[in-house]
Amino acid sequence: MAVSIKELIEKKEALANAKKETYDLETSIGVLTVKKPTASIVLESRTTEGSSDSYLILNCVVSPNLKDAKLQEAYDCVEPTDIVPKLFDAGESARIAVAILDCAGYNKDIVKKVHEEVKN
């Protein structure tokens, strides 16, 4: 049975809170705390010149702050996204990006089946 309007209204707060969840990812440099990417961040990452993975990681990692000026300077970054390949191997960056997308449901399987009308 399809979800009802009443159920969606009752779930409003829970759905809003779920969008604000953060996740811890274990990486080679330690644990990163990441937030779910918004649709606009995902779109921007796909249309950005250079590495879309680096853009996604830079904008979704909450802790440590990869945009920190002292960190960027210590690693001689010209562009903010330069920090990502300096911290992670290319393969790990790709896996981190996939994990971030997974947090927002991008690789989630959706069950589908033929809708059958109920007849009286």
C-alpha positions in Angstrom: 0.0 0.0 0.0 1.3 3.5 -0.9 2.3 5.9 1.9 -0.5 8.3 2.9 -0.4 12.0 3.2 -1.2 11.6 7.0 1.9 9.3 7.3 4.1 11.8 5.5 2.9 14.6 7.8 3.6 12.5 10.8 7.1 11.7 9.5 7.9 15.4 8.7 10.2 16.0 11.7 11.9 12.6 11.5 12.6 13.1 7.8 14.0 16.6 8.4 16.2 15.3 11.2 17.5 12.4 9.0 18.7 14.9 6.4 20.9 16.5 9.1 22.6 13.2 10.2 26.4 13.0 10.2 28.4 9.8 9.7 31.9 8.7 10.7 34.1 7.2 8.0 37.3 5.3 8.9 40.1 6.3 6.5 43.8 5.9 6.3 44.3 9.3 8.0 41.8 8.6 10.8 38.0 9.1 11.2 36.3 11.7 9.1 32.9 13.0 10.1 30.8 13.7 7.1 27.4 15.2 6.4 24.9 14.0 3.7 25.4 15.9 0.5 22.6 18.0 -0.8 21.4 17.6 -4.3 23.1 20.9 -5.3 26.4 19.7 -3.8 26.2 16.5 -5.8 25.3 18.4 -9.0 28.1 20.9 -8.4 30.6 18.1 -7.9 29.6 16.5 -11.2 30.0 19.8 -13.1 33.2 21.1 -11.5 36.4 21.1 -13.4 39.0 18.7 -11.9 38.1 16.0 -9.5 34.4 15.7 -8.6 35.4 13.4 -5.8 37.7 16.0 -4.3 34.9 18.6 -4.5 32.4 16.3 -2.8 34.8 15.3 -0.1 35.9 18.9 0.6 32.3 20.1 0.9 30.9 17.2 2.9 33.7 16.5 5.5 32.6 18.3 8.7 35.6 17.2 10.8 38.4 17.8 10.4 37.7 21.0 8.5 39.6 20.4 5.2 39.0 24.1 4.3 41.0 25.3 7.3 43.5 28.0 6.1 46.4 26.6 8.3 45.8 23.1 6.9 45.6 24.4 3.3 48.8 26.4 3.8 50.7 23.5 5.5 50.0 21.3 2.5 50.8 24.1 -0.1 47.3 24.0 -1.6 46.7 26.4 -4.5 43.0 25.5 -4.7 40.9 24.2 -1.7 40.3 20.9 -3.4 44.1 20.3 -3.6 44.0 19.0 0.0 42.1 15.9 -0.9 44.8 14.2 -3.1 47.5 15.3 -0.7 45.7 13.4 2.1 44.3 10.3 0.3 45.3 8.0 -2.5 43.1 8.3 -5.6 41.4 5.0 -4.9 40.6 5.9 -1.3 39.2 9.3 -2.4 36.9 7.5 -4.8 35.7 5.1 -2.0 35.2 8.1 0.4 33.1 9.8 -2.2 31.0 6.7 -2.8 30.5 6.4 1.0 29.4 10.0 1.2 26.9 9.4 -1.6 25.7 6.2 0.1 24.9 8.3 3.2 22.4 10.2 1.1 20.8 7.2 -0.5 22.5 7.5 -3.9 23.4 3.8 -4.3 20.4 2.5 -2.4 18.3 -0.2 -4.1 14.7 0.7 -4.6 12.2 -2.2 -4.6 9.8 -2.0 -7.4 6.9 -4.2 -8.3 3.8 -3.9 -10.5 1.0 -1.9 -8.9 -2.2 -3.9 -8.7 -5.5 -2.1 -8.5 -7.9 -3.4 -5.8 -11.2 -4.3 -7.3 -14.5 -4.3 -5.4 
